[in-house]
Amino acid sequence: MQAYKVSKIVEYMKELLEDDMFLCSIVIEGEISNFRRHTSGHLYFSLKDEAAALRCVFFKGDALNLTFMPKDGDYVQIYGRIAVYKKAGDVQFVGELMETVGRGKIYNDLEVLKTTLYEEGIFDNSRPMPKYPDRIAIVTSPTGAAIRDIIDTIRRRNSLMEIVLVPTLVQGDDAPMDIACSIEIANVESGADILIVGRGGGSAEDLWAFNTEIVARAVFGSSIPVISAVGHEIDVTICDFAADLRVATPTAAAEMATPLLADMRGQLSYCLEEMRGAVNDVVNREITKIRMQRSILAGKLDVLEKISPAAVLKRGFVLATDSHGKVIQLGEGLQAGQKIALQFADTKREAEIV
């Protein structure tokens, strides 16, 4: 078969579509998404319904004639034509006139879902992130730029951190269920302290899996605190609302989740010094307490020594006992001829009552 240059095929597509009588002058309707106003004055956006999306452009001259500024979620009718942007091979709709006919169904359905989940408390997660995690799990595509950025950032900040990748689809019809299942797997098998869920940037359609109810409920039900990092800073999804923490980009999520190793070492050194100080304080208090108790005990022993029978006898007193060894306290009752014992400080003598 003959091989054709890319330019030849794109040129054929361009002629085929732009010369079509039906496509060169037509009115289409749909919901605006990914609206962007370029510094040149051109307007770029997608027009979509439940089943498909079409790239659109309003060049500056026609954009200046619009009576309103379009925005995401507007449901509009546009008069214009199909064209092929030869340099990129893209099919796009070149608009000339536009009027709004309300808010789109996709936008309205999203707002209804947000309200429902909010009223159920699905957006109430606010668990604190562990300050010093041992392991971080990541639910994202294994082939995208996001995972490389996350891993590079974690490794740069802390080479000792354990990383568990739970691969998942991040766009397409099967992505919502796959993301929810991967979140569950991370909870059951990863043993992680923090879970990052997200992907790199893209169009609203690319990020739509993170705007689904099943993903929001999976994030809310996670036993591991979740950081949502979907798209770029301007992108906000339902996943962000359901997570414990939302950050602008996957790289920011890695920075938020990962403590600097140098900081951890510094904190460890500080804690060790604090422990040494605390132990020394306890030991010193115990030594002081023991010394005080020994001093008190010595005082009591001195008192006891002074009032002991031996000390009393040394002061000239005599201890008298009868023949049964009973101490004689009173002279009354003693009889003449009764034998008694006299205990002196240095000796013991017998005596007789006369």
Secondary structure, 3 states (H helix, E strand, C coil): CCCCCHHHHHHHHHHHHHCCCCCCCEEEEEEEEEEEECCCCCEEEEEECCCCEEEEEECHHHHCCCCCCCCCCEEEEEEEEEEEECCCCEEEEEEEEEEEEEECHHHHHHHHHHHHHHHHCCCCCCCCCCCCCCEEEEEECCCCHHHHHHHHHHHHHCCCCEEEEEECCCCCCCHHHHHHHHHHHHHHHHCCCEEEEEECCCCCCCCHHHHCHHHHHHHHCCCCCEEEEECCCCCCCHHHHHCCEECCCHHHHHHHHCCCHHHHHHHHHHHHHHHHHHHHHHHHHHHHHHHHHHHHHHHHHHHHHHHCHHHHHHCCCCEEECCCCCECCCCCCCCCCCEEEEECCCCEEEEECC
